[in-house]
């Protein structure tokens, strides 16, 4: 069975300023586009068996810039629904909720179209996505690539390793990076994390 490559989209104005960016469809900055283009050699060094991408434009543009073709848009790859914390920084949230921590406390309720997700709900989406990854890996000799978002990919990594969703907190993930999840002796492992060319 092949490896799983995780690509976090390039920088956006909101990621640069630390604003929680779930459903808001912000574009990449020019620096974010440069981050994505820089990943091309890393992606080309693998045989791609299947690729899935979040429906949000920052992820779709990253997938295009790194040269992926035939990608499947999958809503399960969208970012954490931050509910009432959409667009708000952690610093601002902690002024009202001292000690607040996304991975354990979740978010404040939002509007009906974006009510917010608990860590467990994000974990359920990650599990669904991993089932699709495993199905794709069973039918290809190449790697599977996911192009998505920081907090979601951290939860997905935790679940891949058999950890609870809240343990996604352990895996800091920068914009415009590639991570590789593999196996060793039949067990899931992290084989590369926050990789950029030359790092």
VOBA-1610 file (N, C-alpha, C; in pm, whole numbers, padded with zeros to 5 digits, always signed):
BEGIN
Unk+00084-00119+00000Unk+00000+00000+00000Unk+00088+00124+00000Unk+00051+00224-00079Unk+00132+00344-00093Unk+00115+00441+00023Unk+00188+00552+00011Unk+00187+00654+00115Unk+00077+00757+00090Unk+00054+00838+00192Unk-00042+00947+00187Unk+00035+01077+00200Unk+00022+01165+00100Unk+00084+01297+00106Unk-00022+01400+00143Unk+00010+01482+00242Unk-00079+01590+00284Unk-00016+01722+00242Unk-00092+01804+00173Unk-00044+01936+00131Unk-00135+02041+00193Unk-00076+02128+00275Unk-00154+02242+00323Unk-00141+02354+00221Unk-00253+02416+00190Unk-00254+02523+00091Unk-00155+02633+00128Unk-00121+02716+00030Unk-00031+02828+00054Unk-00096+02937+00138Unk-00016+03035+00171Unk-00060+03145+00258Unk-00178+03222+00199Unk-00269+03264+00288Unk-00374+03360+00255Unk-00357+03480+00348Unk-00427+03587+00318Unk-00420+03704+00408Unk-00469+03668+00547Unk-00569+03582+00555Unk-00623+03543+00686Unk-00529+03449+00761Unk-00465+03355+00691Unk-00371+03267+00762Unk-00251+03349+00811Unk-00210+03448+00734Unk-00097+03533+00774Unk-00130+03610+00901Unk-00255+03654+00916Unk-00293+03735+01032Unk-00347+03651+01147Unk-00357+03519+01129Unk-00402+03431+01236Unk-00552+03422+01253Unk-00628+03468+01155Unk-00774+03460+01164Unk-00820+03318+01129Unk-00912+03265+01208Unk-00967+03131+01179Unk-01044+03136+01047Unk-00998+03056+00952Unk-01054+03060+00817Unk-01113+02924+00784Unk-01242+02909+00808Unk-01309+02784+00777Unk-01377+02793+00642Unk-01501+02839+00642Unk-01581+02842+00520Unk-01558+02966+00434Unk-01496+03070+00490Unk-01471+03192+00411Unk-01373+03159+00299Unk-01413+03190+00176Unk-01337+03142+00060Unk-01234+03245+00016Unk-01132+03262+00096Unk-01029+03362+00066Unk-00926+03305-00031Unk-00870+03388-00118Unk-00770+03341-00215Unk-00631+03335-00153Unk-00540+03274-00225Unk-00399+03276-00187Unk-00343+03417-00206Unk-00245+03452-00123Unk-00165+03571-00149Unk-00063+03536-00257Unk+00008+03636-00308Unk+00114+03606-00404Unk+00223+03521-00338Unk+00251+03548-00211Unk+00347+03464-00139Unk+00295+03321-00128Unk+00165+03305-00107Unk+00105+03171-00101Unk+00118+03098-00232Unk+00107+03171-00343Unk+00125+03108-00474Unk+00271+03064-00492Unk+00363+03148-00445Unk+00505+03111-00452Unk+00533+02988-00367Unk+00471+02981-00248Unk+00488+02862-00163Unk+00442+02737-00236Unk+00327+02747-00304Unk+00273+02631-00376Unk+00364+02591-00491Unk+00406+02687-00570Unk+00494+02656-00685Unk+00624+02589-00640Unk+00673+02628-00524Unk+00798+02571-00473Unk+00786+02423-00441Unk+00663+02374-00424Unk+00642+02234-00388Unk+00645+02140-00509Unk+00646+02197-00630Unk+00638+02113-00751Unk+00742+02001-00752Unk+00871+02028-00724Unk+00969+01918-00727Unk+00937+01807-00627Unk+00886+01844-00509Unk+00850+01742-00410Unk+00737+01654-00460Unk+00638+01715-00523Unk+00524+01639-00573Unk+00565+01551-00690Unk+00645+01607-00780Unk+00688+01532-00899Unk+00778+01414-00866Unk+00836+01413-00745Unk+00923+01302-00708Unk+00844+01177-00671Unk+00711+01187-00671Unk+00625+01073-00637Unk+00539+01035-00757Unk+00505+00909-00762Unk+00405+00864-00859Unk+00269+00884-00795Unk+00187+00969-00854Unk+00056+01003-00796Unk-00048+00904-00845Unk-00111+00834-00751Unk-00216+00740-00788Unk-00354+00804-00786Unk-00375+00896-00692Unk-00504+00965-00681Unk-00481+01093-00602Unk-00564+01192-00628Unk-00553+01319-00557Unk-00691+01372-00526Unk-00707+01419-00403Unk-00833+01477-00357Unk-00805+01619-00309Unk-00900+01709-00328Unk-00881+01848-00290Unk-01007+01903-00226Unk-00989+01991-00130Unk-01099+02064-00069Unk-01168+02151-00175Unk-01297+02178-00160Unk-01366+02264-00257Unk-01329+02411-00247Unk-01260+02454-00143Unk-01231+02596-00126Unk-01116+02640-00217Unk-01126+02763-00267Unk-01035+02808-00374Unk-00888+02807-00333Unk-00858+02832-00206Unk-00717+02833-00165Unk-00654+02696-00181Unk-00733+02591-00160Unk-00682+02455-00179Unk-00681+02417-00327Unk-00788+02453-00399Unk-00793+02418-00542Unk-00682+02486-00620Unk-00654+02614-00588Unk-00547+02683-00658Unk-00412+02622-00624Unk-00392+02585-00499Unk-00267+02518-00460Unk-00249+02389-00539Unk-00357+02310-00551Unk-00349+02184-00626Unk-00309+02210-00771Unk-00365+02313-00831Unk-00330+02346-00969Unk-00184+02389-00980Unk-00139+02473-00886Unk-00003+02526-00893Unk+00103+02420-00869Unk+00070+02315-00794Unk+00169+02208-00772Unk+00163+02102-00881Unk+00073+02124-00978Unk+00072+02039-01096Unk-00015+01915-01089Unk-00106+01910-00994Unk-00195+01793-00987Unk-00301+01801-01095Unk-00330+01690-01157Unk-00437+01681-01256Unk-00533+01570-01215Unk-00654+01577-01263Unk-00753+01474-01232Unk-00790+01468-01086Unk-00779+01582-01016Unk-00813+01583-00873Unk-00963+01567-00853Unk-00997+01506-00742Unk-01138+01490-00705Unk-01169+01588-00592Unk-01265+01675-00615Unk-01307+01768-00510Unk-01392+01693-00410Unk-01357+01703-00283Unk-01430+01629-00181Unk-01463+01721-00064Unk-01593+01741-00035Unk-01632+01831+00074Unk-01584+01786+00211Unk-01552+01658+00227Unk-01500+01612+00357Unk-01363+01672+00388Unk-01296+01731+00289Unk-01165+01791+00310Unk-01173+01938+00349Unk-01294+01993+00359Unk-01303+02136+00395Unk-01248+02157+00536Unk-01215+02283+00564Unk-01157+02316+00693Unk-01261+02303+00804Unk-01215+02296+00927Unk-01298+02295+01048Unk-01401+02407+01035Unk-01525+02377+01065Unk-01630+02480+01070Unk-01615+02552+01204Unk-01568+02676+01197Unk-01538+02750+01320Unk-01660+02821+01380Unk-01776+02807+01316Unk-01898+02864+01372Unk-01883+03011+01404Unk-01910+03048+01529Unk-01903+03187+01571Unk-01763+03244+01578Unk-01661+03159+01559Unk-01523+03207+01564Unk-01463+03227+01425Unk-01544+03214+01322Unk-01496+03237+01186Unk-01440+03379+01175Unk-01318+03389+01127Unk-01256+03519+01106Unk-01196+03582+01230Unk-01202+03513+01344Unk-01155+03568+01471Unk-01021+03503+01506Unk-00931+03580+01564Unk-00801+03524+01603Unk-00810+03456+01740Unk-00715+03369+01768Unk-00709+03303+01899Unk-00693+03405+02011Unk-00611+03506+01988Unk-00589+03609+02090Unk-00721+03677+02126Unk-00800+03711+02025Unk-00929+03777+02051Unk-01025+03685+02125Unk-01027+03557+02087Unk-01115+03461+02155Unk-01076+03448+02302Unk-00946+03442+02327Unk-00899+03421+02465Unk-00920+03542+02555Unk-00946+03657+02495Unk-00983+03772+02579Unk-01116+03746+02648Unk-01206+03677+02579Unk-01337+03646+02635Unk-01340+03509+02702Unk-01257+03417+02654Unk-01251+03282+02709Unk-01106+03247+02742Unk-01054+03297+02853Unk-00915+03269+02888Unk-00888+03118+02890Unk-00778+03079+02829Unk-00742+02937+02826Unk-00809+02858+02715Unk-00893+02925+02635Unk-00962+02853+02526Unk-00860+02787+02434Unk-00893+02662+02392Unk-00805+02585+02303Unk-00893+02508+02207Unk-00877+02537+02078Unk-00965+02480+01975Unk-00978+02329+01985Unk-00865+02258+01999Unk-00867+02113+01988Unk-00937+02043+02105Unk-00952+02112+02215Unk-01025+02052+02328Unk-01159+02120+02353Unk-01169+02249+02323Unk-01290+02324+02359Unk-01388+02343+02244Unk-01343+02323+02119Unk-01433+02346+02007Unk-01460+02494+01988Unk-01574+02525+01927Unk-01603+02664+01888Unk-01738+02709+01942Unk-01761+02839+01933Unk-01892+02895+01969Unk-01990+02870+01855Unk-02119+02853+01885Unk-02217+02831+01778Unk-02218+02947+01679Unk-02240+02912+01553Unk-02248+03012+01447Unk-02386+03014+01385Unk-02401+03077+01269Unk-02530+03081+01199Unk-02569+02944+01148Unk-02696+02925+01111Unk-02744+02793+01069Unk-02662+02730+00956Unk-02614+02813+00864Unk-02539+02756+00751Unk-02397+02714+00791Unk-02347+02768+00903Unk-02215+02729+00954Unk-02221+02725+01106Unk-02284+02620+01160Unk-02310+02617+01305Unk-02187+02589+01391Unk-02078+02543+01327Unk-01958+02507+01403Unk-01948+02357+01422Unk-01827+02309+01444Unk-01802+02166+01464Unk-01723+02144+01592Unk-01752+02035+01658Unk-01673+01992+01773Unk-01551+01915+01721Unk-01449+01897+01804Unk-01337+01814+01762Unk-01381+01674+01717Unk-01478+01617+01787Unk-01526+01483+01750Unk-01590+01483+01611Unk-01664+01588+01578Unk-01727+01595+01445Unk-01622+01607+01335Unk-01518+01685+01360Unk-01409+01695+01262Unk-01341+01559+01249Unk-01326+01490+01360Unk-01268+01356+01357Unk-01350+01259+01275Unk-01483+01271+01281Unk-01569+01184+01200Unk-01549+01210+01051Unk-01534+01337+01014Unk-01507+01369+00873Unk-01371+01314+00831Unk-01273+01327+00919Unk-01140+01274+00889Unk-01145+01123+00868Unk-01222+01053+00951Unk-01235+00908+00936Unk-01300+00872+00803Unk-01401+00949+00762Unk-01463+00924+00631Unk-01362+00943+00519Unk-01283+01048+00532Unk-01184+01076+00428Unk-01078+00967+00424Unk-01037+00919+00539Unk-00936+00813+00542Unk-00988+00684+00481Unk-01117+00658+00496Unk-01176+00540+00431Unk-01165+00554+00279Unk-01187+00674+00227Unk-01173+00697+00083Unk-01027+00685+00040Unk-00937+00733+00122Unk-00794+00720+00094Unk-00755+00573+00086Unk-00799+00494+00183Unk-00764+00353+00183Unk-00819+00281+00061Unk-00940+00318+00019Unk-00998+00258-00102Unk-00914+00294-00224Unk-00868+00420-00230Unk-00785+00462-00343Unk-00649+00393-00340Unk-00589+00383-00221Unk-00459+00316-00210Unk-00466+00169-00249Unk-00580+00106-00224Unk-00596-00035-00258Unk-00604-00057-00408Unk-00630+00052-00481Unk-00649+00040-00626Unk-00545+00115-00707Unk-00433+00150-00646Unk-00328+00220-00719Unk-00193+00178-00664Unk-00090+00194-00746Unk+00046+00167-00700Unk+00115+00295-00654Unk+00050+00409-00673Unk+00111+00536-00637Unk+00064+00586-00502Unk+00106+00709-00471Unk+00065+00773-00347Unk-00070+00842-00369Unk-00138+00868-00260Unk-00259+00949-00262Unk-00223+01085-00203Unk-00269+01191-00269Unk-00241+01327-00225Unk-00371+01392-00180Unk-00366+01459-00064Unk-00478+01540-00015Unk-00430+01684-00006Unk-00503+01775-00070Unk-00472+01918-00061Unk-00584+01983+00019Unk-00551+02034+00136Unk-00656+02083+00223Unk-00601+02187+00320Unk-00647+02183+00444Unk-00632+02293+00539Unk-00565+02247+00668Unk-00504+02343+00737Unk-00420+02313+00851Unk-00485+02235+00963Unk-00591+02288+01021Unk-00651+02220+01135Unk-00713+02087+01096Unk-00778+02083+00979Unk-00837+01954+00939Unk-00729+01849+00918Unk-00621+01885+00850Unk-00516+01786+00824Unk-00448+01741+00952Unk-00442+01827+01051Unk-00385+01786+01180Unk-00474+01681+01248Unk-00605+01702+01242Unk-00697+01602+01298Unk-00688+01472+01219Unk-00683+01482+01087Unk-00673+01362+01003Unk-00546+01284+01036Unk-00437+01354+01060Unk-00312+01287+01097Unk-00328+01212+01229Unk-00389+01278+01325Unk-00412+01210+01453Unk-00493+01083+01434Unk-00598+01092+01356Unk-00683+00975+01335Unk-00607+00864+01260Unk-00523+00903+01163Unk-00445+00803+01089Unk-00353+00726+01183Unk-00304+00796+01286Unk-00213+00734+01381Unk-00285+00664+01495Unk-00419+00662+01490Unk-00496+00596+01594Unk-00516+00679+01719Unk-00497+00810+01707Unk-00511+00901+01821Unk-00647+00971+01817Unk-00693+01025+01929Unk-00819+01100+01928Unk-00804+01231+01850Unk-00915+01286+01800Unk-00908+01410+01722Unk-00834+01522+01792Unk-00852+01535+01923Unk-00787+01645+01996Unk-00636+01639+01988Unk-00579+01522+01960Unk-00434+01510+01951Unk-00379+01569+01821Unk-00467+01617+01734Unk-00420+01696+01621Unk-00341+01818+01667Unk-00363+01859+01791Unk-00289+01971+01849Unk-00139+01946+01851Unk-00097+01821+01844Unk+00044+01787+01854Unk+00122+01814+01725Unk+00051+01840+01615Unk+00115+01842+01483Unk+00104+01981+01421Unk+00195+02070+01456Unk+00195+02204+01397Unk+00215+02191+01247Unk+00138+02267+01170Unk+00141+02252+01025Unk+00144+02389+00958Unk+00252+02418+00886Unk+00270+02547+00821Unk+00204+02548+00683Unk+00176+02669+00633Unk+00123+02681+00497Unk+00230+02640+00397Unk+00183+02591+00282Unk+00274+02558+00173Unk+00375+02451+00206Unk+00332+02348+00276Unk+00422+02238+00311Unk+00359+02104+00272Unk+00446+02001+00265Unk+00405+01864+00236Unk+00440+01776+00355Unk+00349+01688+00391Unk+00374+01587+00495Unk+00350+01449+00434Unk+00424+01351+00481Unk+00407+01214+00429Unk+00376+01119+00543Unk+00260+01053+00530Unk+00221+00949+00624Unk+00245+00815+00557Unk+00314+00728+00626Unk+00353+00599+00568Unk+00323+00489+00668Unk+00387+00374+00648Unk+00374+00264+00743Unk+00513+00208+00771Unk+00527+00151+00890Unk+00648+00079+00928Unk+00604-00045+01004Unk+00642-00161+00953Unk+00600-00288+01013Unk+00448-00295+01026Unk+00380-00243+00924Unk+00234-00250+00920Unk+00162-00149+01006Unk+00237-00058+01066Unk+00174+00043+01152Unk+00193+00182+01091Unk+00093+00270+01107Unk+00105+00405+01049Unk+00211+00488+01121Unk+00288+00564+01042Unk+00392+00650+01097Unk+00396+00781+01018Unk+00458+00882+01078Unk+00489+01006+01008Unk+00628+00989+00947Unk+00636+00996+00815Unk+00764+00978+00748Unk+00825+01112+00706Unk+00746+01219+00709Unk+00796+01353+00678Unk+00693+01454+00722Unk+00740+01568+00776Unk+00642+01666+00828Unk+00691+01808+00799Unk+00600+01893+00755Unk+00630+02034+00724Unk+00748+02046+00628Unk+00748+01964+00524Unk+00861+01961+00431Unk+00843+02066+00323Unk+00951+02140+00298Unk+00961+02233+00186Unk+01089+02199+00113Unk+01103+02238-00014Unk+01229+02212-00084Unk+01347+02269-00006Unk+01450+02187+00010Unk+01570+02231+00081Unk+01562+02217+00232Unk+01447+02173+00283Unk+01436+02159+00430Unk+01472+02019+00476
//
